[in-house]
C-alpha cells in the first residue's frame, strides 16, 4: 500500500512538471514551459511555442536577434515555419469568403488563386499574402502590409497600407485601370 501511495504521488508530480531532455551536443527540448509551451534550444538559437485558449505565440531568437508571431484563432489551417533567424505563419486566418459580390482575404501568409467573375470586387487585408487573380475583376483593394497581388484584368486598383505590390495585365476598360495608392512603399505596375 505504501508503495502505491508513493507511485501515485510521483505520477501526479510528473503530470504537472516540466520535462527537460538534454542531448550531448548541447541541444535542449523542454515540454511544459510556461503555459503549456514547448522550447527547443541549440546553442544560441531558440524557438518557443506558447499556447493558450485559441491563440498560439511562436518566438524565435538567434542570440543577437529575436522575433515573434502571434496566431489568433488560426484554426487547423495555420502552418508555423521556423527557419534560422525567422518565424513565419502560413495560411493563417479564416479562408477567403465571397459575400455580396466581394471576395475577401483576411489574416496573414495565405497563398490563393481566385477566378473573378464579371463585376466582382476583391479585398485583401492582413499581411504577407500572395494572391493571383484571374478573370475580370471590377475592383482590387489591397490593405495591410507586404502583400503581393497579380491580377489579369481590373477596372480599378487601390493599394493602401505598407509595402504592397500589385501587378495588372489588362484594364477592364480604357488603357489602364483607375489606380489609387495610399500609405508607404506601395506599388501598382503593369505586368510585362
N, C-alpha and C positions, 0 to 999 in steps of 0.2 A: 504494500500500500504506500509506504514511504517513497519508494522509487517512482511509483506512478504520479505522485504529487510533484516530485522534483521534475520528472519528464514533462508533465503538462505545464508546469511553470516555465521551463526552458522554452518550450514551443510557443507559449504566449509571448515571451520576450522577443523571440526571433520574429514573430509576426509584425511587431512594431519597431524593430531595429533597422538600422541602416546596414546593408550588405556591401562590403568593400572587397574587391578582388584586385590584387596587385600582381603584375607579371614581372619576370626577371628583367625585362627590357625597359622598365620604368612606366609602362602603361598601366593606368588605373581605371576601373569601372566601379561606380558607386550607384546602387539602386536604393531608392527610398530617401534621397536627399531632399531636404526642404519639404514642400507639399507634394510628395509622391513623385518626385522627379528622378531623372537619370543624369549622371555626369560621367563623361568619358574624358580622360586626360592622357596625353602623350607628350612628355617634355613640357614645353611652354604652350602647347596647343591644347585648348579645352573647349568642349561643347556641353552645354547644359540644356536639358529639356524639362520644363516645368509644366505640370498640368493642374487645372482647377476648374471645375464646372465644365463649361463649353469652350474654354479658352486653352490655348497652348502657347507657351513662350519658349522660343529657342534662342539661346545666347551662344556666341562663339567668340573665341579670342585666340590670338597667336602670340601672346606675350606683350607685344607693343600695341596692337590694335584689337578693339573689341567691337562687336555689333550684336544687335538682337532683332528678332522679328516676332511680332505678336500676331497670332492667328485667332480671331474671334469667331466662333461658330462656323468654322470652315467645313465642318461635316466630314464625311468619309472621302470626299473628293480632293482633299488637300494632300500635297506631297511636299515634305520638307527635305531639301537637299543641302548638305553641308560639304563644302569644298575648302581647301586650305585658305583661310582668311575670309571666307564668305559663308553666309547662311541665306538661303532663298526658299521661298514658298511658291510652289507652282499650283495652278488650278485651284486657288483658294477662293472662297466665297461662293455665293449661290450660282447656279447655272444661269446662262443668259435667258431672258424672258421676252416674250412678244405680248404687248398689250396695247390696244387702241392704235394699231398701225406703227408701233415703235418697238424695235429690237434693242434691248438694253443689256449691257455687261457691267457687272459690279465686282468688287473685291480686288485681288491682285494676282498677277502672274498667269492669267489664262491665255491659252493659245486656241483660237477659234477661227473657223471659216464659216461664213454665212452668205447665203444667196438672197440678196434683197429682192423683194417683189416691187412692182411698179408703185411709186409714191410711198415707199416705206422710209421711215425715219430711223436713224441709228444713233444711239447714245452710249458712249464708252466712258465709264467712270472708274476711278481707282488708279492703280499703278502697275507698271511692268507687263501690260498685256501685249500680245502680238495677235492682231486681228486682220484677217483677209476678207474683204467684201467683194462678192461677185454680183453681177446683175445691176439694174438701175436703181440706185439709192436716191431718194429725194434729198435728204439731208444727212450729214455725218457730223456729229458733235463729239469732240474728244476733250475730256476733262481729266484732271488728275495729273499724274507725273510719270514720265518715262514710258509712255505707250507708243507702240509702232503700229500704224494702221495703213493698209494698202486697199484702195477701192478702185474698181473698174470704171464705174460711171456714177457721178454725183451732180446734183443741181447746186447744192451749197455745202461748204465745209467750214466748220468752226473749230479752231484749236485753242483751248484755254488751259490754264494750269502752267506746268513747267516741263520743259524738255520732252515734249511730244512731237513725233514725226508722222506726218500724213502724206501719202503719195496718191495721186489720182492719174488715171489713164485718159479718160474722156469726160467731157462735160455733158450733162443731160441736154442742155440747150446752149447755143452760142459757142464761143471759142474756149471759154474756161468757166468753171463753177464760180459762184459767188463765194469769196473767201474772206473769213474773219479770223484774225489772230490776236489773242489776248494773252496775258501772263508773260512768262520769261522763257526764252530759249526754244520756242515752238517753231516748227517749220511745216509749210504746206507747199509741195512741189509736184510738177507733172512728172510721171514716170516715163522713162525713155525706152 
